[in-house]
Every structure is written in structure tokens, then in C-alpha cells.
Amino acid sequence: MDPCEVASKILRRLDDLPYKKTQPMRQIRRALSRDFRSKPPEFVLSVAMELLRQGRYRWIAYELIAAHPQAFRSLDAELLEDLGHGIDSWWTTDSFARTLSGPAWREGLIGISTIKKWARSSDRWWRRAALVSTVALNVRSKGGKGDVPRTIMICEMLADDSDEMVVKALSWALRELVAHDKDVVGQFLAKHDEVLASRVKREVNNKIATGLKNPKKHHADTKRE
């Protein structure tokens, strides 16, 4: 099968869905992953690259790679940057970082030098990708076991970044680390108090104190229920 033809068929299947919702789209992706199970990694990567080239359903392309063990294990820094080329929104960036780059980092396929390179980028989305990649190190439900040193190292690099998309990602990265070492997170907040965005301090302190990002909102939602 020609990867370009396969990608075109996938796009038609997705486009033909009456409702563009995650669940029916993911059902198609899971069926594709079953069909691709015996395919070589080069084939899966080529199909994914073609989907990315078409500029639609990026997360489907990323999940196809993540669900194919050999394709995933073939990831390295250069290939990841090719796959991440064109990230230009919070959802494309987070899909890339949570599905591919973060797990690849956690599994030792790339080193911290790659993540630090992204953290120094002039592109806000690559800086966000660096922070969101730390999430895979710390979310237990996704295989994270907690990695305080590497998470804090990346957070240190972006503590004074004022870009809204980076600020939100910094808050997220620190909140995920609270479950593993809230004292270190508290020390980080104190150390960088003068440069941290108020959102980061508020949300992370809430997480440390209550286990929730926005306890007042949670309380209001509970009362409505």
C-alpha cells in the first residue's frame, strides 16, 4: 500500500464522520492501529507524515505512531522535530508533547538536551512543548513515575516567561509535580516569586494546599450539582 493513498483514505473516513468528536475519531484510529500492527515502522511513520503534511487531524497521526511500538521506538530528536513541525496552537502542541515527545523522553529515546533546546526556542509553541513534555514524567496514570530534577530544570528555564501559553504550561508542569514532591514545588515558587506570573502562583499554591487547581470553582460546581 502506498502511504499517501492510505493517508488520503484516512482523511476521507474522518471527513465523512457526521460529528467531528473525539470518540468516533479515536474509534477509527484504533481500528487503523489494529490494521497497522503487522506493518513496518517506516510505513506507519510515512502515513503519519502524510497526514501531518495535509495539515489536518494531527493528533491522529501522533496516536498512530504512539500505538505502534516499533514506530514509537524509532523516534529520535530529529524525527520528533520533523513531526512537531507546524505546531501552532495549544492543542497541536499538547497533542505532540503528551503523545510523543514526553513519552519518548521518559523512555530514554531523547535526552534532556533536546527538551532544553526547545525551552530556549524563540517559538512560543516549542517552549510550551518543552514544559508539557515534563507531564509524561509525572502523570502516574500514563506511566509517569515522577522526575523532580528534570521537571524542575525545565521549569527553571521558563520561570520568567510571560507568554500566556507558556505560563499556563508552567502551571500545569508544576501542578503535576506536586503529587511527587510538594515541598520542592513550594521552594520553586518561593525562589521565583518575583518573576512568576500570578496565575502560576495562584494555581500551584491551590494545588499544594487543596489538591485542586481552582477550589472555589470546584466548590461552586459541587453546589450546583
MOFENHU-V648901 format. One record per residue. N is the residue number from 0. RES is the residue in one letter. NEAR is the number of other C-alpha atoms within 8 Angstrom. D_LAST is the distance of its C-alpha to the last C-alpha in Angstrom with 2 decimals. Layout:
n->N res->RES near->NEAR d_last->D_LAST
n->N res->RES near->NEAR d_last->D_LAST
This chain:
n->0 res->M near->4 d_last->52.16
n->1 res->D near->5 d_last->52.20
n->2 res->P near->11 d_last->49.09
n->3 res->C near->9 d_last->49.11
n->4 res->E near->8 d_last->49.14
n->5 res->V near->10 d_last->46.38
n->6 res->A near->12 d_last->44.20
n->7 res->S near->9 d_last->44.95
n->8 res->K near->8 d_last->43.91
n->9 res->I near->8 d_last->40.62
n->10 res->L near->9 d_last->39.92
n->11 res->R near->8 d_last->40.79
n->12 res->R near->8 d_last->38.43
n->13 res->L near->10 d_last->35.55
n->14 res->D near->7 d_last->36.56
n->15 res->D near->6 d_last->36.74
n->16 res->L near->9 d_last->33.11
n->17 res->P near->4 d_last->31.49
n->18 res->Y near->4 d_last->28.29
n->19 res->K near->9 d_last->28.59
n->20 res->K near->6 d_last->25.55
n->21 res->T near->6 d_last->25.65
n->22 res->Q near->6 d_last->25.46
n->23 res->P near->9 d_last->28.45
n->24 res->M near->11 d_last->30.37
n->25 res->R near->9 d_last->29.94
n->26 res->Q near->8 d_last->31.14
n->27 res->I near->9 d_last->34.29
n->28 res->R near->11 d_last->34.68
n->29 res->R near->8 d_last->34.45
n->30 res->A near->8 d_last->37.03
n->31 res->L near->9 d_last->39.22
n->32 res->S near->11 d_last->38.99
n->33 res->R near->7 d_last->40.20
n->34 res->D near->7 d_last->43.04
n->35 res->F near->9 d_last->43.92
n->36 res->R near->7 d_last->44.00
n->37 res->S near->5 d_last->47.79
n->38 res->K near->7 d_last->48.43
n->39 res->P near->8 d_last->49.99
n->40 res->P near->10 d_last->47.91
n->41 res->E near->7 d_last->50.02
n->42 res->F near->9 d_last->48.91
n->43 res->V near->15 d_last->45.18
n->44 res->L near->10 d_last->45.66
n->45 res->S near->10 d_last->47.73
n->46 res->V near->13 d_last->45.14
n->47 res->A near->13 d_last->42.43
n->48 res->M near->10 d_last->44.76
n->49 res->E near->11 d_last->45.46
n->50 res->L near->15 d_last->41.79
n->51 res->L near->12 d_last->41.48
n->52 res->R near->6 d_last->44.64
n->53 res->Q near->6 d_last->43.15
n->54 res->G near->7 d_last->40.32
n->55 res->R near->6 d_last->37.42
n->56 res->Y near->8 d_last->34.84
n->57 res->R near->11 d_last->35.82
n->58 res->W near->9 d_last->33.10
n->59 res->I near->9 d_last->34.60
n->60 res->A near->13 d_last->37.95
n->61 res->Y near->13 d_last->36.61
n->62 res->E near->10 d_last->34.88
n->63 res->L near->13 d_last->38.08
n->64 res->I near->14 d_last->39.95
n->65 res->A near->11 d_last->37.46
n->66 res->A near->8 d_last->37.44
n->67 res->H near->13 d_last->41.26
n->68 res->P near->8 d_last->42.49
n->69 res->Q near->8 d_last->45.92
n->70 res->A near->14 d_last->44.76
n->71 res->F near->12 d_last->42.30
n->72 res->R near->8 d_last->45.05
n->73 res->S near->7 d_last->47.35
n->74 res->L near->11 d_last->45.27
n->75 res->D near->9 d_last->47.01
n->76 res->A near->9 d_last->46.70
n->77 res->E near->6 d_last->48.74
n->78 res->L near->8 d_last->46.95
n->79 res->L near->11 d_last->43.50
n->80 res->E near->8 d_last->44.58
n->81 res->D near->7 d_last->45.84
n->82 res->L near->8 d_last->42.52
n->83 res->G near->9 d_last->40.66
n->84 res->H near->6 d_last->43.03
n->85 res->G near->4 d_last->41.20
n->86 res->I near->9 d_last->37.79
n->87 res->D near->7 d_last->36.73
n->88 res->S near->7 d_last->32.96
n->89 res->W near->8 d_last->30.13
n->90 res->W near->6 d_last->29.19
n->91 res->T near->11 d_last->32.83
n->92 res->T near->15 d_last->33.50
n->93 res->D near->11 d_last->30.52
n->94 res->S near->12 d_last->31.30
n->95 res->F near->13 d_last->34.88
n->96 res->A near->13 d_last->34.21
n->97 res->R near->13 d_last->31.50
n->98 res->T near->12 d_last->33.26
n->99 res->L near->14 d_last->36.89
n->100 res->S near->11 d_last->38.12
n->101 res->G near->15 d_last->35.82
n->102 res->P near->12 d_last->36.46
n->103 res->A near->14 d_last->40.13
n->104 res->W near->12 d_last->40.39
n->105 res->R near->10 d_last->38.75
n->106 res->E near->7 d_last->41.21
n->107 res->G near->7 d_last->44.20
n->108 res->L near->11 d_last->45.06
n->109 res->I near->11 d_last->45.10
n->110 res->G near->8 d_last->45.74
n->111 res->I near->8 d_last->44.25
n->112 res->S near->6 d_last->47.03
n->113 res->T near->9 d_last->45.38
n->114 res->I near->11 d_last->42.00
n->115 res->K near->10 d_last->43.86
n->116 res->K near->8 d_last->45.73
n->117 res->W near->11 d_last->42.51
n->118 res->A near->15 d_last->41.24
n->119 res->R near->8 d_last->44.46
n->120 res->S near->9 d_last->44.16
n->121 res->S near->5 d_last->44.38
n->122 res->D near->6 d_last->41.77
n->123 res->R near->10 d_last->38.22
n->124 res->W near->13 d_last->36.88
n->125 res->W near->12 d_last->39.19
n->126 res->R near->15 d_last->38.26
n->127 res->R near->14 d_last->34.59
n->128 res->A near->14 d_last->35.64
n->129 res->A near->14 d_last->37.37
n->130 res->L near->16 d_last->34.26
n->131 res->V near->16 d_last->31.93
n->132 res->S near->15 d_last->34.63
n->133 res->T near->12 d_last->34.02
n->134 res->V near->14 d_last->30.52
n->135 res->A near->14 d_last->32.24
n->136 res->L near->15 d_last->34.08
n->137 res->N near->14 d_last->31.05
n->138 res->V near->12 d_last->28.15
n->139 res->R near->8 d_last->28.74
n->140 res->S near->5 d_last->26.91
n->141 res->K near->6 d_last->29.45
n->142 res->G near->9 d_last->32.49
n->143 res->G near->12 d_last->32.56
n->144 res->K near->8 d_last->34.14
n->145 res->G near->10 d_last->33.97
n->146 res->D near->9 d_last->36.72
n->147 res->V near->9 d_last->36.80
n->148 res->P near->6 d_last->40.27
n->149 res->R near->9 d_last->39.87
n->150 res->T near->14 d_last->36.40
n->151 res->I near->9 d_last->37.55
n->152 res->M near->8 d_last->40.76
n->153 res->I near->13 d_last->39.02
n->154 res->C near->12 d_last->36.59
n->155 res->E near->7 d_last->39.69
n->156 res->M near->9 d_last->41.27
n->157 res->L near->11 d_last->38.43
n->158 res->A near->10 d_last->37.26
n->159 res->D near->9 d_last->38.76
n->160 res->D near->8 d_last->37.86
n->161 res->S near->7 d_last->36.32
n->162 res->D near->7 d_last->35.37
n->163 res->E near->6 d_last->31.67
n->164 res->M near->10 d_last->31.36
n->165 res->V near->15 d_last->33.18
n->166 res->V near->13 d_last->31.25
n->167 res->K near->10 d_last->27.92
n->168 res->A near->11 d_last->29.61
n->169 res->L near->15 d_last->31.08
n->170 res->S near->13 d_last->27.74
n->171 res->W near->10 d_last->26.52
n->172 res->A near->14 d_last->29.75
n->173 res->L near->12 d_last->29.61
n->174 res->R near->13 d_last->25.99
n->175 res->E near->10 d_last->26.91
n->176 res->L near->15 d_last->29.91
n->177 res->V near->12 d_last->28.07
n->178 res->A near->7 d_last->27.46
n->179 res->H near->8 d_last->31.23
n->180 res->D near->9 d_last->32.68
n->181 res->K near->10 d_last->30.60
n->182 res->D near->7 d_last->33.83
n->183 res->V near->7 d_last->35.56
n->184 res->V near->11 d_last->32.67
n->185 res->G near->10 d_last->32.78
n->186 res->Q near->8 d_last->36.53
n->187 res->F near->9 d_last->36.15
n->188 res->L near->10 d_last->33.96
n->189 res->A near->7 d_last->36.56
n->190 res->K near->6 d_last->39.47
n->191 res->H near->10 d_last->38.22
n->192 res->D near->8 d_last->36.51
n->193 res->E near->4 d_last->38.87
n->194 res->V near->7 d_last->38.31
n->195 res->L near->12 d_last->34.72
n->196 res->A near->9 d_last->32.34
n->197 res->S near->6 d_last->29.84
n->198 res->R near->9 d_last->26.97
n->199 res->V near->12 d_last->28.40
n->200 res->K near->12 d_last->28.86
n->201 res->R near->8 d_last->25.41
n->202 res->E near->12 d_last->23.46
n->203 res->V near->12 d_last->25.83
n->204 res->N near->9 d_last->26.00
n->205 res->N near->13 d_last->22.22
n->206 res->K near->13 d_last->22.47
n->207 res->I near->12 d_last->25.34
n->208 res->A near->7 d_last->23.78
n->209 res->T near->7 d_last->20.18
n->210 res->G near->7 d_last->20.21
n->211 res->L near->10 d_last->17.89
n->212 res->K near->9 d_last->19.18
n->213 res->N near->9 d_last->16.90
n->214 res->P near->9 d_last->15.31
n->215 res->K near->6 d_last->14.39
n->216 res->K near->7 d_last->12.47
n->217 res->H near->9 d_last->10.68
n->218 res->H near->8 d_last->9.96
n->219 res->A near->8 d_last->8.78
n->220 res->D near->8 d_last->6.41
n->221 res->T near->7 d_last->5.13
n->222 res->K near->6 d_last->5.37
n->223 res->R near->5 d_last->3.79
n->224 res->E near->4 d_last->0.00
